[in-house]
Amino acid sequence: MKIEEILKELKEGNEDLKWLSENFEKIRKEYPGKFVAIKDRRVVLSNTDLNALIDELEKRRQDPGQFIIDFIPDEDFILVV
């Protein structure tokens, strides 16, 4: 893979992360308690089971590594650290 291709993928991933951050509340209302696969500033697929989400991407001949995959907690989620 050429450096230009790597830089392009990194930029696209950063844009998707920014989109997720900017739209998090809207996404949380639509996908509470689910894993989401994001690409090109949109949710492509969601599932409550991470392995099932990855399997579905692979069935669609998509590389899961090309997506931002994140868990979207419901509004009652509390993180204890």
N, C-alpha and C positions, 0 to 999 in steps of 0.2 A: 504494500500500500504506500502510495506516495505521500509526502508530507502535506501537500495541498489537500488531498482527500481527508487526511486525519484532521487537519485544521477545520475543514468544512464540517465534518461530523461533530467536532467539539463545539463549533459555533451553533449548529442546529440543536445540539443537546442543551446548550446554555439557553437558547431561545425557548425551548420547551420547558425548562425549569423555571424560567422567568414567567412564562405564561401560567404554569401551575401555581406559582406563588401569587400572582395577580388575580387569579380566578379561584383561589382555594375555597372560599366560602360557597360559591356557586357550585363547585364540583362536590363539596362535602354534602350539600343538600341533595344532589342528584345521585351520588354514589357512596352513601354512608356505610362504613363497615366493609368496604370492598377494596381489592387491589385494582389499580387502573394501569393500563398501558397507554402512554402518551407519545404521539409523534406528530410533527407538523402542527403543533399548537392545538391539538384536539385529542379527546379521549377516543381511542380506537377500539378498546375492548375493556371489559371489567368482569370481575368474578370475586366471590368471597374466598376462593381457594387459589393460592398463588401457583401451585403446581398445575392446576387446571387452566389457569390463564396462560401460563407458558406453553402448555401442551396445545392449546387452541392456536396460539401464535404460530407454533411450529407446523400445525396442520394446515395453516394458511400459507405455509412456506415463507414465513417471516422470521427473521433473526431476532430473538428477544433482546439481544445486546444492542439493537438499534433503537430501542424504545426506552423512555423513562418509565420505570415501573415503580409505583409507590402505593402504600396503604393509606386509605382515606378513612380516618376515624369518624365515628358518629359524633354528634354534638356533645354527648354525655361522656366522652372519652377523657380520662384523666391520666396523665403520664406521671408516674412516681419514679424518681431517680434516687 
